[in-house]
């Protein structure tokens, strides 16, 4: 008999409850990042499963399914039903409205015959097998003093005002069962506690962006909200689930960049494309910074594009810079020649002999060169047209000692050369410079 006919005959033998159970099977619906990891970072059983995700990425459903799997003792979640579970949200109302009664909450993950009884007055869920989940508010750390659990689900952890106190109290209560553990689901924000948990070898970390769950979100949300915030600090945090922070001694801050971000530049009088070429073209060479910046009549500057490349041969980055200049009808290129000398201009001339190149040579350290450009940002005289995540990461991590890990700030160097050429030299480029 054909395999498909066997399946069809088998399905006909199933009752309504069996079909409902199969359709509700989480392993058939969930993504890989929504399934409990087997081991932690050090290949030992994890104590904390940290799920960092964007808005609408399915974090709540992940937590709700995990609690269901624990309470029912399903394979992949627990070897036997977990009897005592803590549910901790920012407020008791959040636990009720999102974690329990929400469209992706615990009650919605159960079929009718297995659904636990929700007792709002007692703040607890109880399953037919005796498993109990208790509700706690992160506004009241002391409420966790006394109760004991086998597992816990902590939701939107990064929003909690008393995160450290609540987390500490909960750890003392996780003392039942063979393997006490906890799931933390949150859209991340910069936090010392979150950073410590991420670095802990007993933490299993998974990530998910809003885009991963796009098929379950309204198309209008994807088109408008995602389109508006993609690449910005808020978008990277709320959509990508990234932790976006500033270095304490950096010349730029995220707030500085966000304050003057614009969607479109006004008519521009001068435009340059600056290049910070790599020292070599080997696979281990630095990236090539290529940044387009324009200046309008009132002297304000607009960063137009970051088309920097990874390690690339000279002919490739020269073509990329020339293409960028053409797109923006730039007055010419500005290229640092400290490392390459005449070779830089020769490579560009070989790609297009009609392109005007202004050669610049660094006589001061990168930090001293960058400081005047940062001051223009502080004065609100530089705006970013759209978002440039990689460039902005360099800017907000660059301090007196450079970038962490001694990385080369290639994008930032190119930006500084462009700004210097347009606003920090005695004489800015004139329109008579040959157009590309």
FENSULUR-V99332 format. One record per run of one state. SS is the DSSP state (H for helix, E for strand, C for the rest). FROM is the first residue (numbers start at 1). LEN is the number of residues. If there is no record, write none. Layout:
SS	FROM	LEN
SS	FROM	LEN
This chain:
C	1	2
H	3	10
C	13	3
H	16	8
C	24	2
H	26	4
C	30	2
H	32	3
C	35	13
E	48	6
C	54	5
H	59	14
C	73	11
E	84	6
C	90	2
H	92	9
C	101	6
H	107	3
C	110	7
E	117	3
H	120	3
C	123	1
E	124	3
C	127	5
E	132	6
C	138	3
H	141	4
C	145	4
E	149	1
C	150	1
E	151	5
C	156	1
H	157	3
C	160	3
H	163	11
E	174	1
C	175	6
E	181	6
C	187	5
H	192	8
C	200	3
E	203	6
C	209	1
H	210	7
C	217	2
H	219	11
C	230	3
H	233	6
C	239	15
H	254	6
C	260	2
E	262	1
C	263	5
E	268	9
C	277	11
E	288	9
C	297	4
E	301	6
C	307	2
E	309	1
C	310	4
H	314	14
C	328	4
E	332	5
C	337	5
H	342	10
C	352	5
E	357	4
C	361	5
H	366	13
C	379	3
E	382	4
C	386	3
H	389	7
C	396	3
E	399	1
C	400	2
E	402	1
C	403	1
H	404	3
C	407	3
H	410	14
C	424	13
